[in-house]
Amino acid sequence: MAPALVWLMAITCGLVVANLYYNQPLLVEISDTFGITEGRASLVATATQVGYTLGLLFMVPLGDKLEQKKLIILQLLGAAACLVVVAVAPTFGILLTASLLTGLFSSVPQLLMPLAAHLANDQERGRVVGKVMSGLLIGILLSRTISGYVGAHFGWRTMFWAAAATMVVLSGILLLMLPRHQPLFSGSYKELLRSLGNLTREQPLLRRSALVGACMFAGFSAFWTTLVFFLESPAYGYHSDTAGLFGLIGASGALAAPLAGKSADKRGAEYALGGGILLFLGAYVLLALSGHYLVGLIIGVVVLDVGQQLTHISNQSQVFALVPEARSRLNTVYMTASFIGASIGSYAGGLAWTAFGWPGVCGVGLVFVGTAWLVNRFYGR
């Protein structure tokens, strides 16, 4: 693949996936605007991730049936319209609904990831997927830094106006530069969705990867959803702009994404996957023991992100190699499970914070990563 195309895909993934995470450092401001508790405000993050999961389940499979460039651009324009509604939402109910739809139309990265895997040859697939994934992960993490700063200085609604404009500009660039790719599936939409179940039944590795991904994303989401509450609590007393800087710290871990891809190409995905789970586990132990100290919190953030990226890219490398002509559907199964886990993690993290504070959040994270280790070690072997 041409390096320029790889970088275009990586940047696109980062800018689009950021739509899911702009709200996390802004939850305190959102709760103040609508006069609700922080726990209820965290439902905005959960709704966005639920919408993304629905997009994975019902829109991403179309990447194996419809021309992908057209589908991607239409989704970007839909996301822009929903972000405008978020920016002007007069009630919390409208904000929740618009956030759900924003997540639905922001599933574009999961169309680009199989496209990148298709365009890359076998020897470079892990590296290409790793580079594109690094863009997505940097977008996830830097989105919190950007939105925290914008929210503190210009108000939380301004962030969503800017995000809507970004989607419109990005759709124009992709219209000019993204290559066309017509998939081979010729059946109906109903048959397309039915084939998801067939693939899941026929591929035990897909089932194991999906379960591990769900547990890891749950632990990852529980941490990032509640981190802003912890940083703005008396333990630290930061504001949203400072809290958002932790996304910048976490983005340093995104450098591990291409390395994970290379490791999967050379040593096998199982090697990187096991290492990622152990790093994730160690990060939560560190956060539980020393999260109230700034140095411990920073180190924990970096290690947590590196562990998450190692497991995620290793899982995707395994999944994309199973049935090449069904990569969008394989990715649908894997990522739907992962973001169901992320939605559960956001909700569980919010409950744990309300009931038990930071120790509760760390306990929830340890349960999720412990489950991921057990599934990877014993399920379907």
C-alpha positions in Angstrom: 0.0 0.0 0.0 1.1 3.6 -0.7 2.2 5.2 2.6 0.0 8.3 1.8 -3.1 6.0 1.7 -2.2 4.3 4.9 -1.8 7.7 6.7 -5.1 8.9 5.2 -6.9 5.9 6.6 -5.2 6.3 10.0 -6.1 10.0 10.2 -9.6 9.3 9.2 -10.0 6.6 11.8 -8.7 9.0 14.5 -10.9 11.9 13.6 -14.1 9.8 13.3 -13.6 7.7 16.4 -13.0 10.9 18.4 -16.7 11.5 18.1 -17.3 8.8 20.6 -15.0 10.2 23.3 -15.3 14.0 23.1 -18.0 13.8 25.8 -16.0 12.0 28.4 -14.0 15.0 29.8 -17.1 17.1 29.5 -19.5 15.0 31.6 -19.1 17.3 34.7 -20.1 20.4 32.6 -22.9 18.4 31.0 -24.2 17.4 34.4 -24.1 21.1 35.5 -25.9 22.3 32.3 -28.9 19.9 32.8 -28.8 19.8 36.6 -28.3 16.0 36.8 -25.9 13.8 38.8 -22.5 12.8 37.5 -23.6 9.2 37.4 -26.6 10.0 35.1 -24.4 12.3 32.9 -22.1 9.2 32.3 -25.1 7.7 30.3 -24.0 10.1 27.5 -20.8 8.1 27.1 -22.7 4.9 27.4 -25.3 5.9 24.8 -22.6 6.9 22.3 -20.9 3.6 22.6 -24.2 1.7 22.4 -24.8 3.6 19.1 -21.4 2.6 17.9 -22.2 -1.0 18.7 -25.4 -0.8 16.7 -23.5 0.7 13.8 -21.0 -2.2 13.9 -23.8 -4.7 13.9 -26.1 -3.2 11.2 -24.0 -0.9 9.1 -20.4 -2.3 9.0 -21.5 -5.7 7.4 -22.6 -3.6 4.4 -18.9 -3.2 3.7 -19.0 -6.7 2.2 -21.9 -5.8 -0.1 -21.9 -2.1 -1.0 -19.3 0.1 -2.6 -17.3 1.1 0.5 -16.2 4.7 -0.5 -19.8 5.8 -1.0 -20.9 4.1 2.2 -18.2 5.8 4.2 -19.0 9.3 2.9 -22.7 8.9 3.6 -21.9 7.8 7.2 -19.7 10.8 7.7 -22.4 13.2 6.6 -24.9 11.4 8.9 -22.4 11.8 11.8 -22.1 15.5 11.1 -25.8 16.1 11.2 -26.1 14.2 14.6 -23.2 16.2 16.1 -25.1 19.4 15.2 -28.1 18.1 17.2 -25.8 17.3 20.2 -24.4 20.8 20.0 -27.9 22.5 20.2 -29.6 19.9 22.4 -32.1 21.7 24.7 -32.8 18.7 26.9 -30.9 15.8 28.3 -33.2 13.3 26.5 -32.4 14.9 23.1 -28.7 14.9 24.0 -28.8 11.1 24.7 -30.7 10.3 21.5 -28.3 12.4 19.4 -25.3 10.8 21.1 -26.7 7.4 20.3 -27.1 8.3 16.6 -23.6 9.9 16.5 -22.2 6.6 17.6 -24.2 4.8 15.0 -22.8 6.8 12.1 -19.3 6.9 13.5 -18.6 3.3 12.8 -16.5 4.3 9.7 -13.2 3.1 11.2 -14.5 -0.4 11.2 -15.1 -0.1 7.4 -11.6 1.3 6.8 -9.9 -1.4 8.9 -11.0 -4.4 6.7 -10.4 -2.2 3.6 -6.8 -1.7 4.7 -6.4 -5.4 5.4 -7.7 -6.2 1.9 -5.4 -3.7 0.1 -2.3 -4.9 2.1 -0.5 -8.1 1.1 0.0 -10.9 3.5 3.6 -9.9 4.5 2.6 -6.4 5.5 -1.0 -6.8 6.8 -0.1 -6.7 10.5 2.0 -3.6 10.0 -0.6 -1.8 7.9 -3.4 -2.7 10.3 -1.2 -1.5 13.2 -0.5 1.8 11.6 -4.2 2.4 10.8 -5.1 1.3 14.3 -2.5 3.7 15.8 -4.4 6.6 14.1 -7.7 5.3 15.7 -6.1 4.9 19.1 -4.5 8.4 19.0 -7.9 9.8 18.0 -9.5 8.0 21.0 -7.0 9.5 23.4 -6.3 12.9 22.0 -10.1 13.5 21.7 -10.2 13.8 25.5 -7.4 16.3 25.6 -8.9 18.5 22.9 -12.4 18.4 24.3 -11.2 19.0 27.8 -9.5 22.2 26.7 -12.3 23.4 24.4 -14.9 22.6 27.1 -13.0 24.6 29.8 -12.4 27.6 27.6 -15.3 27.8 25.1 -18.0 25.6 26.6 -18.9 22.0 25.9 -21.3 22.7 23.0 -18.5 24.3 21.0 -16.6 21.0 20.8 -19.5 19.3 19.0 -19.9 22.2 16.5 -16.2 21.8 15.7 -16.6 18.0 15.4 -19.5 18.4 12.9 -17.5 20.7 10.7 -14.6 18.2 10.8 -16.8 15.4 9.5 -18.0 17.6 6.5 -14.4 18.5 5.6 -13.2 14.9 5.9 -16.0 13.6 3.7 -14.8 16.0 0.9 -11.2 14.8 1.2 -12.1 11.1 1.1 -14.3 11.8 -1.9 -11.2 12.9 -3.8 -8.6 10.5 -2.4 -10.1 7.2 -1.2 -10.0 4.4 -3.8 -13.2 2.6 -4.7 -13.7 -1.1 -3.8 -16.7 -3.2 -4.8 -17.1 -6.2 -2.5 -18.1 -9.7 -3.8 -21.2 -10.5 -1.7 -24.3 -10.6 -3.9 -27.0 -11.8 -1.4 -29.6 -9.8 0.3 -29.1 -7.7 3.4 -31.0 -10.3 5.4 -28.6 -13.0 4.2 -25.7 -10.7 4.9 -26.8 -10.4 8.6 -27.6 -14.1 8.8 -24.0 -14.9 7.7 -22.7 -13.2 10.9 -24.2 -16.1 12.9 -22.8 -18.7 10.5 -19.3 -17.2 10.8 -19.5 -17.1 14.6 -20.5 -20.7 14.8 -17.9 -21.9 12.3 -14.9 -20.0 13.7 -13.9 -20.8 17.3 -11.0 -18.4 17.1 -13.4 -15.6 16.2 -15.5 -16.4 19.3 -12.5 -16.4 21.6 -11.2 -13.1 20.1 -14.6 -11.5 20.5 -14.9 -12.5 24.1 -11.4 -11.4 25.0 -12.0 -8.1 23.1 -15.2 -7.5 25.0 -13.6 -8.0 28.4 -10.6 -5.8 27.5 -12.7 -3.0 26.1 -14.9 -3.1 29.2 -11.9 -2.6 31.5 -10.5 0.1 29.2 -13.8 2.0 29.1 -14.5 1.7 32.8 -11.2 3.5 33.4 -11.5 6.3 30.9 -15.2 7.0 31.6 -14.6 7.6 35.3 -11.1 9.1 35.2 -12.5 12.7 34.8 -14.6 12.2 37.9 -11.5 11.1 39.8 -9.3 13.9 38.5 -12.0 16.6 39.3 -12.6 15.1 42.8 -10.9 16.4 46.0 -8.1 13.7 45.3 -6.7 16.0 42.6 -9.0 18.9 42.1 -8.3 19.4 38.4 -10.5 21.1 35.8 -11.6 19.5 32.5 -8.7 21.0 30.5 -6.2 19.4 32.8 -8.1 16.2 33.0 -8.1 16.0 29.2 -4.3 16.1 29.2 -4.3 12.5 30.4 -5.5 11.6 27.0 -2.3 13.1 25.6 -0.4 11.0 28.1 -2.2 7.9 27.1 -1.6 8.7 23.4 2.1 8.0 24.0 1.1 4.4 24.3 -0.3 4.4 20.8 3.3 4.1 19.6 2.9 0.4 20.5 0.3 -0.2 17.8 2.7 -0.5 14.8 5.1 -2.5 17.0 2.2 -4.9 17.9 1.5 -5.3 14.2 5.1 -6.2 13.5 5.2 -8.6 16.4 2.0 -10.3 15.1 3.6 -10.6 11.6 6.9 -12.1 13.0 6.2 -14.0 16.2 2.5 -14.7 15.9 -0.5 -12.9 17.3 -0.8 -15.2 20.3 2.5 -13.9 21.7 1.6 -10.2 21.6 -1.9 -11.0 22.9 -0.7 -12.7 26.0 1.8 -9.9 26.7 -1.0 -7.3 26.3 -3.3 -8.9 28.8 -0.5 -9.1 31.4 0.4 -5.5 30.9 -3.3 -4.5 31.3 -3.5 -6.5 34.5 -0.4 -4.9 35.9 -1.6 -1.4 35.0 -4.8 -1.9 37.0 -2.8 -3.3 40.0 -0.6 -0.2 39.8 -3.6 2.2 39.5 -5.3 0.5 42.5 -2.2 0.8 44.7 -0.9 4.2 43.6 -3.6 5.9 41.7 -3.8 8.7 44.3 -0.2 9.7 43.4 0.3 11.5 40.1 3.3 9.6 39.0 1.6 6.3 39.7 -1.5 7.4 37.8 0.5 8.6 34.8 2.5 5.3 34.5 -0.7 3.3 34.9 -2.4 5.2 32.1 0.6 4.5 29.7 0.8 0.8 30.6 -2.9 0.4 30.4 -3.0 1.9 26.8 -0.1 -0.2 25.6 -1.7 -3.4 26.9 -5.0 -2.5 25.3 -3.4 -1.9 21.9 -1.3 -5.1 22.0 -4.4 -7.2 22.6 -6.6 -5.4 20.2 -4.3 -5.4 17.2 -3.3 -9.1 17.9 -6.9 -10.1 18.0 -7.7 -8.2 14.7 -4.7 -9.8 13.0 -6.0 -13.2 13.8 -9.6 -12.4 12.8 -8.7 -10.8 9.5 -6.8 -13.9 8.4 -9.8 -16.3 8.9 -12.0 -15.6 5.8 -10.6 -12.9 3.5 -13.8 -12.3 1.5 -15.7 -11.7 4.7 -13.4 -9.3 6.6 -16.1 -6.7 7.2 -18.4 -9.3 8.7 -15.6 -10.8 10.8 -14.7 -7.3 12.0 -18.4 -6.7 12.8 -18.6 -9.8 15.1 -15.3 -8.9 16.8 -16.0 -5.2 17.2 -19.6 -5.6 18.1 -18.6 -7.8 21.0 -15.8 -5.4 21.9 -18.1 -2.3 22.1 -20.8 -4.2 23.9 -18.1 -4.8 26.4 -17.1 -1.1 26.3 -20.8 0.0 26.9 -21.0 -2.4 29.9 -17.6 -1.1 31.1 -18.8 2.5 31.0 -22.0 1.7 32.9 -20.2 -0.5 35.4 -17.5 2.1 35.9 -20.1 4.8 36.6 -21.9 2.6 39.1 -18.6 1.6 40.8 -17.5 5.2 41.1 -20.8 6.3 42.6 -20.8 3.5 45.1 -17.2 2.9 46.0 -15.1 5.6 44.4 -11.7 4.9 42.8 -11.1 1.5 44.5 -14.4 0.3 43.1 -13.4 1.4 39.5 -10.1 -0.5 39.9 -11.9 -3.5 41.2 -14.2 -3.6 38.2 -11.2 -3.3 35.8 -9.4 -6.2 37.5 -12.5 -8.4 37.2 -12.8 -7.6 33.4 -9.1 -8.2 32.7 -9.0 -11.4 34.8 -12.0 -12.7 32.8 -10.1 -11.9 29.6 -7.1 -13.9 30.7 -9.3 -16.9 31.6 -11.1 -16.8 28.3 -7.9 -16.5 26.3 -6.2 -19.3 28.3 -9.0 -21.9 28.3 -11.9 -21.1 25.9 -11.9 -23.0 22.6 -8.5 -24.5 22.9 
